[in-house]
Amino acid sequence: MTLEQLILQYGYIILFIGTFVEGETTIILAGIAAYQGYLDLSLVIAVSFLGGIAGDQTFFILGRIYGKPFIEKRPNWKVPADKVNELLEKHKHLVLISFRFFYGFRTVTPFVIGASHLSTAYVVTMNFIGASFWAVSMGIASFYFGKTIELVVHSVYEYQKWVFLSVIFVASIIWLIHFYNIRRIRKEKEL
């Protein structure tokens, strides 16, 4: 099975699983695949939204069930959890909507929110708003990122001869300057 066949056959399933856990890399790759015509951008956005919601709500529920003792048993969660709690006290609305955009906080934040005093209805509402914004903005941005990559690669192929010659020219100049400086230093030592 080729990579193309894998994307065509399992792309949306892989996207759902990827956005369930962390999501950034998965949605970026899916957006690029949508630009290249392997996936549909509107489905990429919808599946990313559903995967993000499912993952966030799962970790939220686990936070409700297992709470702070679970977090305290995980030393690698201590610093991010403390930071999330601090931010929740000051900017709870903003945290609930935007935590998906901060790498490394995607899994721990819903868990910490679940362990907090915030109402489930409020968290679910804010999660839907945040996941919608995240899926749409990341989906569209990664789609256009795919276009940019294609343009850059095309430009490199188009101008590779000139780029190669320029690199050779600059390297030659640097070598000549270095060679000249070595000769100058040797002459100064002889005097």
Phi, psi and omega in degrees: 000128180279166177299321179299314179295320179299314179296314181296321185275320187239008186305314183287327177293315178299318179298316179299312181297316180296318180283341175296320185272292180237293168108328187302306182297319182297314182290327177296312179296322179293321177296320177295318178297325177294319178299322182280357175093005180280328180232162178266128185301319180295324176288325176301314180295315181296314181293322177297318177300310182295317178296318178296314178299312182300315179295313181298316180292325177297312180292328175297312180297318177299322176296322177295319184286310188263336171060204185296325178302324178296317180295318182295336178280353181245098183300327181287349176265347186303305183296310178298322181295318177298318179296317179297315179299318178298314179293323179298322179295325185268321190220056188300319181299312182296318180297314183296329181274327192251357187300335180298335184276356182252108184301137178092350180250357188297321182274317185288326184298309179298328178294313179297319178298320177297326180279354183272185181270359184295143182289148181298317181299317179296314181296316180298316179299311181294326179296318178297318179296311181296317180294324177297310180299316181297311184296316181293310184293317180290321179298311181293316180299317181289329175300311180286335173296321176299320177296318180297316178301315180299317179296318180295313180299317178299317180295320179297315179297320182294323185248014186299325179299313182290324177296314180300313179296323178295318178297316178300316181298311181297318178298321179295317178298314179299316179297316179298318178297316179298313179300316179298316180296321178296314179297319180296317180296319178298318179295321179295323179292327180290332181280000000 
